[in-house]
Amino acid sequence: MRFCHATTRADTEIVLVDVDEIVSAELRRFGAAAENFLARAGTYTVGDNLIWFASVVLDSPAAPLAHELDADDQRLESATRVAEGTGLSPT
């Protein structure tokens, strides 16, 4: 995972690819977690299920990327395209 600032066009492309891979992988992981969350209904308490799902989200390597994406329009645009391509994005 790269959080460095790119100094060349090649560096920028590498950083974008890494961010895109993280976004894609994490959306698939969140999709699986959402299915598991539904399967857990009635098996555990509501609180236990919410804590479990919150830990999935907060333990994600994508969580710290939100600030990085917000600060860089090119990264955000690229990550948004990848997210929409997964079919799991909220947009």
DSSP file (Angstrom, degrees, kcal/mol; ACC not computed):
  #  RESIDUE AA STRUCTURE BP1 BP2  ACC     N-H-->O    O-->H-N    N-H-->O    O-->H-N    TCO  KAPPA ALPHA  PHI   PSI    X-CA   Y-CA   Z-CA
    1    1 A M              0   0    0      0, 0.0     2,-0.5     0, 0.0    14,-0.1   0.000 360.0 360.0 360.0 132.2    0.0    0.0    0.0
    2    2 A R        +     0   0    0     13,-0.2    17,-0.0     1,-0.1     0, 0.0  -0.918 360.0 162.9-114.0 131.2    1.4    3.4   -1.0
    3    3 A F        +     0   0    0     -2,-0.5    -1,-0.1     2,-0.1     2,-0.1   0.132  44.7 116.6-124.3  16.0    0.7    6.6    0.7
    4    4 A C  S    S-     0   0    0      1,-0.1     2,-0.5    11,-0.0    -2,-0.1  -0.399  72.3-106.6 -82.1 162.4    3.6    8.6   -0.7
    5    5 A H        -     0   0    0     -2,-0.1     2,-0.1     1,-0.0    -1,-0.1  -0.787  37.0-120.3 -89.0 130.0    3.3   11.6   -2.9
    6    6 A A        -     0   0    0     -2,-0.5     3,-0.1     1,-0.1    -1,-0.0  -0.430  24.2-172.3 -71.1 141.0    4.2   10.7   -6.5
    7    7 A T        +     0   0    0     -2,-0.1     2,-0.3     1,-0.1    -1,-0.1   0.598  69.2  32.9-108.7 -17.1    7.1   12.7   -8.0
    8    8 A T  S  > S-     0   0    0      1,-0.1     4,-2.4     0, 0.0     5,-0.2  -0.869  86.5-105.9-132.4 167.5    6.8   11.6  -11.6
    9    9 A R  H  > S+     0   0    0     -2,-0.3     4,-2.2     1,-0.2     5,-0.2   0.905 122.5  52.3 -59.6 -40.9    4.1   10.5  -14.0
   10   10 A A  H  > S+     0   0    0      1,-0.2     4,-2.0     2,-0.2    -1,-0.2   0.906 109.0  49.8 -62.4 -41.1    5.2    6.9  -13.6
   11   11 A D  H  > S+     0   0    0      1,-0.2     4,-2.5     2,-0.2    -1,-0.2   0.904 108.9  53.0 -62.6 -41.0    5.0    7.2   -9.8
   12   12 A T  H  X S+     0   0    0     -4,-2.4     4,-2.5     1,-0.2    -2,-0.2   0.913 108.5  49.5 -60.7 -43.6    1.5    8.7  -10.1
   13   13 A E  H  X S+     0   0    0     -4,-2.2     4,-2.3     2,-0.2    -1,-0.2   0.886 110.5  50.2 -64.6 -39.1    0.4    5.7  -12.2
   14   14 A I  H  X S+     0   0    0     -4,-2.0     4,-2.4     2,-0.2    -2,-0.2   0.928 111.8  47.6 -64.3 -44.9    1.8    3.2   -9.6
   15   15 A V  H  X S+     0   0    0     -4,-2.5     4,-2.6     1,-0.2     5,-0.2   0.918 111.7  50.5 -63.1 -43.5    0.1    5.0   -6.7
   16   16 A L  H  X S+     0   0    0     -4,-2.5     4,-2.8     1,-0.2    -1,-0.2   0.907 110.2  50.0 -61.7 -41.7   -3.2    5.1   -8.6
   17   17 A V  H  X S+     0   0    0     -4,-2.3     4,-2.6     2,-0.2    -1,-0.2   0.927 111.2  48.7 -62.8 -44.7   -3.0    1.3   -9.4
   18   18 A D  H  X S+     0   0    0     -4,-2.4     4,-2.1     2,-0.2    -2,-0.2   0.925 113.7  46.0 -61.9 -44.5   -2.3    0.5   -5.8
   19   19 A V  H  X S+     0   0    0     -4,-2.6     4,-2.7     1,-0.2    -2,-0.2   0.926 112.8  51.0 -63.7 -44.2   -5.2    2.6   -4.6
   20   20 A D  H  X S+     0   0    0     -4,-2.8     4,-2.5     1,-0.2    -2,-0.2   0.898 109.5  50.2 -61.1 -41.0   -7.5    1.1   -7.2
   21   21 A E  H  X S+     0   0    0     -4,-2.6     4,-2.5     2,-0.2     5,-0.2   0.899 111.4  48.6 -64.1 -40.5   -6.5   -2.4   -6.2
   22   22 A I  H  X S+     0   0    0     -4,-2.1     4,-2.7     2,-0.2     5,-0.2   0.937 112.1  48.6 -64.5 -46.4   -7.2   -1.6   -2.6
   23   23 A V  H  X S+     0   0    0     -4,-2.7     4,-2.2     1,-0.2    -2,-0.2   0.931 114.0  46.4 -60.1 -46.7  -10.6   -0.1   -3.4
   24   24 A S  H  X S+     0   0    0     -4,-2.5     4,-1.9     1,-0.2    -2,-0.2   0.938 115.2  45.3 -62.0 -48.7  -11.6   -3.1   -5.6
   25   25 A A  H  X S+     0   0    0     -4,-2.5     4,-2.1     1,-0.2    -1,-0.2   0.897 114.0  49.2 -63.6 -41.1  -10.5   -5.7   -3.1
   26   26 A E  H  X S+     0   0    0     -4,-2.7     4,-3.0    -5,-0.2    -1,-0.2   0.868 107.6  53.3 -71.2 -35.5  -12.1   -3.9   -0.2
   27   27 A L  H  X S+     0   0    0     -4,-2.2     4,-2.3    -5,-0.2    -1,-0.2   0.904 110.4  48.2 -65.5 -38.4  -15.5   -3.5   -1.9
   28   28 A R  H  X S+     0   0    0     -4,-1.9     4,-2.1     2,-0.2    -2,-0.2   0.914 112.9  48.8 -64.3 -40.9  -15.5   -7.2   -2.6
   29   29 A R  H  X S+     0   0    0     -4,-2.1     4,-2.4     1,-0.2    -2,-0.2   0.903 111.3  49.2 -65.4 -41.2  -14.6   -7.9    1.0
   30   30 A F  H  X S+     0   0    0     -4,-3.0     4,-2.6     2,-0.2    -1,-0.2   0.880 108.7  53.7 -65.4 -37.3  -17.4   -5.5    2.2
   31   31 A G  H  X S+     0   0    0     -4,-2.3     4,-1.8     2,-0.2    -2,-0.2   0.925 111.0  45.3 -61.5 -44.3  -19.9   -7.2   -0.1
   32   32 A A  H  X S+     0   0    0     -4,-2.1     4,-2.3     1,-0.2    -2,-0.2   0.889 112.7  51.7 -65.4 -38.9  -19.0  -10.6    1.4
   33   33 A A  H  X S+     0   0    0     -4,-2.4     4,-2.8     2,-0.2    -2,-0.2   0.884 106.9  53.3 -66.0 -37.6  -19.2   -9.1    4.9
   34   34 A A  H  X S+     0   0    0     -4,-2.6     4,-2.0     2,-0.2    -1,-0.2   0.909 109.7  48.0 -63.9 -40.9  -22.6   -7.6    4.2
   35   35 A E  H  X S+     0   0    0     -4,-1.8     4,-2.0     2,-0.2    -2,-0.2   0.915 113.3  47.7 -63.5 -42.5  -23.9  -11.1    3.1
   36   36 A N  H  X S+     0   0    0     -4,-2.3     4,-1.8     2,-0.2    -2,-0.2   0.880 107.4  57.1 -64.9 -38.2  -22.3  -12.6    6.3
   37   37 A F  H  X S+     0   0    0     -4,-2.8     4,-0.7     1,-0.2    -1,-0.2   0.917 108.4  46.2 -58.4 -44.8  -24.0   -9.8    8.3
   38   38 A L  H >< S+     0   0    0     -4,-2.0     3,-0.8     1,-0.2    -1,-0.2   0.883 110.7  52.9 -66.1 -37.8  -27.4  -10.8    7.0
   39   39 A A  H 3< S+     0   0    0     -4,-2.0    -1,-0.2     1,-0.2    -2,-0.2   0.804 104.7  56.6 -67.6 -28.1  -26.6  -14.5    7.7
   40   40 A R  H >X S+     0   0    0     -4,-1.8     3,-2.7    -5,-0.1     4,-1.3   0.674  78.9 118.2 -76.5 -17.3  -25.7  -13.6   11.3
   41   41 A A  B << S+a   44   0A   0     -3,-0.8     4,-0.1    -4,-0.7    -3,-0.0  -0.250  83.8  12.6 -55.3 131.4  -29.1  -12.0   11.9
   42   42 A G  T 34 S+     0   0    0      2,-0.5    -1,-0.3     1,-0.1    -2,-0.1   0.312 115.7  78.9  84.1  -9.0  -31.0  -13.9   14.6
   43   43 A T  T <4 S+     0   0    0     -3,-2.7     2,-0.2     1,-0.1    -2,-0.2   0.793 101.3  20.5 -97.4 -36.1  -27.9  -15.8   15.6
   44   44 A Y  B  < S-a   41   0A   0     -4,-1.3    -2,-0.5     1,-0.1    -1,-0.1  -0.728  97.0 -82.2-123.0 172.6  -26.1  -13.1   17.6
   45   45 A T     >  -     0   0    0     -2,-0.2     4,-2.4     1,-0.1     5,-0.2  -0.365  39.9-112.7 -72.7 160.1  -27.4  -10.0   19.4
   46   46 A V  H  > S+     0   0    0      1,-0.2     4,-2.6     2,-0.2     5,-0.2   0.924 119.8  51.3 -57.6 -44.8  -27.9   -6.8   17.3
   47   47 A G  H  > S+     0   0    0      1,-0.2     4,-2.6     2,-0.2     5,-0.2   0.915 108.4  50.3 -59.9 -44.7  -25.1   -5.2   19.2
   48   48 A D  H  > S+     0   0    0      1,-0.2     4,-2.4     2,-0.2    -1,-0.2   0.914 112.3  48.0 -60.2 -42.6  -22.7   -8.1   18.6
   49   49 A N  H  X S+     0   0    0     -4,-2.4     4,-2.6     2,-0.2    -2,-0.2   0.903 112.0  48.4 -66.5 -41.0  -23.5   -8.0   14.9
   50   50 A L  H  X S+     0   0    0     -4,-2.6     4,-2.6     2,-0.2    -2,-0.2   0.904 112.2  48.9 -66.5 -40.1  -23.0   -4.2   14.7
   51   51 A I  H  X S+     0   0    0     -4,-2.6     4,-2.1    -5,-0.2    -2,-0.2   0.919 111.7  50.4 -63.3 -43.1  -19.7   -4.4   16.5
   52   52 A W  H  X S+     0   0    0     -4,-2.4     4,-1.6    -5,-0.2    -2,-0.2   0.944 113.5  44.0 -60.0 -49.1  -18.6   -7.2   14.2
   53   53 A F  H  X S+     0   0    0     -4,-2.6     4,-2.0     1,-0.2    -2,-0.2   0.898 111.3  54.0 -66.7 -39.9  -19.5   -5.3   11.1
   54   54 A A  H  X S+     0   0    0     -4,-2.6     4,-3.1     1,-0.2     5,-0.2   0.887 106.6  52.8 -60.2 -38.5  -18.0   -2.0   12.4
   55   55 A S  H  X S+     0   0    0     -4,-2.1     4,-2.0     2,-0.2    -1,-0.2   0.870 105.7  54.4 -66.5 -34.8  -14.7   -3.9   13.0
   56   56 A V  H  < S+     0   0    0     -4,-1.6     4,-0.3     2,-0.2    -2,-0.2   0.939 114.6  40.6 -60.8 -46.4  -14.8   -5.1    9.4
   57   57 A V  H >< S+     0   0    0     -4,-2.0     3,-1.2     1,-0.2     6,-0.3   0.938 117.5  46.0 -68.8 -47.6  -15.0   -1.5    8.2
   58   58 A L  H 3< S+     0   0    0     -4,-3.1    -1,-0.2     1,-0.3    -2,-0.2   0.772 109.5  54.6 -71.4 -25.5  -12.6    0.0   10.6
   59   59 A D  T 3< S+     0   0    0     -4,-2.0    -1,-0.3    -5,-0.2    -2,-0.2   0.479  85.0 115.0 -83.5  -1.6  -10.0   -2.7   10.1
   60   60 A S    X   -     0   0    0     -3,-1.2     3,-1.0    -4,-0.3    -3,-0.0  -0.435  67.6-140.4 -71.4 137.4  -10.0   -2.1    6.4
   61   61 A P  T 3  S+     0   0    0      0, 0.0     4,-0.3     0, 0.0    -1,-0.1   0.651 102.3  66.5 -68.7 -12.3   -6.8   -0.7    4.8
   62   62 A A  T >> S+     0   0    0      1,-0.2     3,-1.1     2,-0.1     4,-0.6   0.753  80.6  78.0 -78.2 -23.8   -9.2    1.4    2.7
   63   63 A A  T X4 S+     0   0    0     -3,-1.0     3,-1.2    -6,-0.3     4,-0.3   0.904  93.6  47.1 -55.5 -47.1  -10.4    3.5    5.7
   64   64 A P  T >> S+     0   0    0      0, 0.0     4,-0.9     0, 0.0     3,-0.5   0.697  99.9  71.4 -69.1 -14.7   -7.3    5.7    5.8
   65   65 A L  H <> S+     0   0    0     -3,-1.1     4,-3.4    -4,-0.3     5,-0.3   0.733  76.6  79.7 -71.7 -20.5   -7.5    6.2    2.1
   66   66 A A  H <X S+     0   0    0     -3,-1.2     4,-2.2    -4,-0.6    -1,-0.2   0.911  96.0  44.1 -54.4 -45.4  -10.6    8.4    2.5
   67   67 A H  H <> S+     0   0    0     -3,-0.5     4,-1.4    -4,-0.3    -1,-0.2   0.920 114.2  50.1 -65.7 -43.3   -8.5   11.4    3.5
   68   68 A E  H  < S+     0   0    0     -4,-0.9     4,-0.5     1,-0.2    -2,-0.2   0.915 112.9  46.4 -61.0 -43.8   -5.9   10.7    0.7
   69   69 A L  H >< S+     0   0    0     -4,-3.4     3,-1.0     1,-0.2     7,-0.5   0.884 108.7  55.2 -67.8 -38.2   -8.7   10.4   -1.9
   70   70 A D  H 3< S+     0   0    0     -4,-2.2    -1,-0.2    -5,-0.3    -2,-0.2   0.814 109.2  48.8 -63.5 -29.8  -10.4   13.6   -0.7
   71   71 A A  T 3< S+     0   0    0     -4,-1.4     2,-0.4    -3,-0.2    -1,-0.2   0.517 110.1  53.4 -89.3  -5.8   -7.2   15.5   -1.2
   72   72 A D    <>  -     0   0    0     -3,-1.0     4,-2.5    -4,-0.5     5,-0.2  -0.888  59.0-167.3-138.1 104.4   -6.4   14.3   -4.7
   73   73 A D  H  > S+     0   0    0     -2,-0.4     4,-2.7     1,-0.2     5,-0.2   0.854  90.7  53.9 -59.4 -37.3   -9.0   14.6   -7.4
   74   74 A Q  H  > S+     0   0    0      2,-0.2     4,-2.2     1,-0.2    -1,-0.2   0.928 111.3  44.6 -65.9 -44.3   -7.2   12.3   -9.8
   75   75 A R  H  > S+     0   0    0      2,-0.2     4,-2.9     1,-0.2     5,-0.2   0.918 113.9  50.6 -63.7 -43.0   -7.0    9.5   -7.3
   76   76 A L  H  X S+     0   0    0     -4,-2.5     4,-2.5    -7,-0.5    -2,-0.2   0.920 110.6  48.6 -62.4 -44.4  -10.6   10.0   -6.3
   77   77 A E  H  X S+     0   0    0     -4,-2.7     4,-2.0     2,-0.2    -1,-0.2   0.918 114.1  46.3 -61.8 -43.8  -11.8    9.9   -9.9
   78   78 A S  H  X S+     0   0    0     -4,-2.2     4,-2.0     2,-0.2    -2,-0.2   0.931 114.0  46.9 -64.5 -46.7   -9.8    6.7  -10.6
   79   79 A A  H  X S+     0   0    0     -4,-2.9     4,-2.7     1,-0.2    -1,-0.2   0.862 110.1  54.2 -65.3 -35.6  -11.0    5.0   -7.4
   80   80 A T  H  X S+     0   0    0     -4,-2.5     4,-2.7    -5,-0.2    -1,-0.2   0.912 107.3  50.4 -64.7 -42.4  -14.6    6.0   -8.1
   81   81 A R  H  X S+     0   0    0     -4,-2.0     4,-1.8     2,-0.2    -2,-0.2   0.922 112.6  47.1 -60.0 -44.1  -14.4    4.4  -11.6
   82   82 A V  H  X S+     0   0    0     -4,-2.0     4,-1.0     2,-0.2    -2,-0.2   0.929 112.0  50.1 -63.8 -45.4  -13.0    1.2  -10.0
   83   83 A A  H >X>S+     0   0    0     -4,-2.7     3,-0.8     1,-0.2     5,-0.8   0.921 111.2  48.2 -60.5 -45.0  -15.7    1.2   -7.3
   84   84 A E  H ><5S+     0   0    0     -4,-2.7     3,-0.8     1,-0.2    -1,-0.2   0.844 106.2  59.4 -64.6 -32.0  -18.5    1.6   -9.9
   85   85 A G  H 3<5S+     0   0    0     -4,-1.8    -1,-0.2     1,-0.2    -2,-0.2   0.726  97.6  59.6 -68.5 -22.1  -16.9   -1.2  -12.0
   86   86 A T  H <<5S-     0   0    0     -4,-1.0    -1,-0.2    -3,-0.8    -2,-0.2   0.714 102.2-131.9 -77.5 -19.6  -17.3   -3.6   -9.1
   87   87 A G  T <<5S+     0   0    0     -3,-0.8    -3,-0.1    -4,-0.6    -2,-0.1   0.537  88.6  91.3  78.7   5.6  -21.1   -3.1   -9.0
   88   88 A L      < +     0   0    0     -5,-0.8    -4,-0.1     3,-0.0    -5,-0.1   0.364  54.8 111.5-112.7   2.4  -20.9   -2.7   -5.2
   89   89 A S  S    S-     0   0    0     -6,-0.7    -9,-0.0     1,-0.1    -5,-0.0  -0.388  73.2-123.8 -78.5 157.8  -20.4    1.1   -5.0
   90   90 A P              0   0    0      0, 0.0    -1,-0.1     0, 0.0    -6,-0.0   0.564 360.0 360.0 -76.6  -6.2  -23.1    3.3   -3.5
   91   91 A T              0   0    0    -11,-0.1    -7,-0.1     0, 0.0    -2,-0.0   0.451 360.0 360.0 -98.8 360.0  -23.2    5.4   -6.7
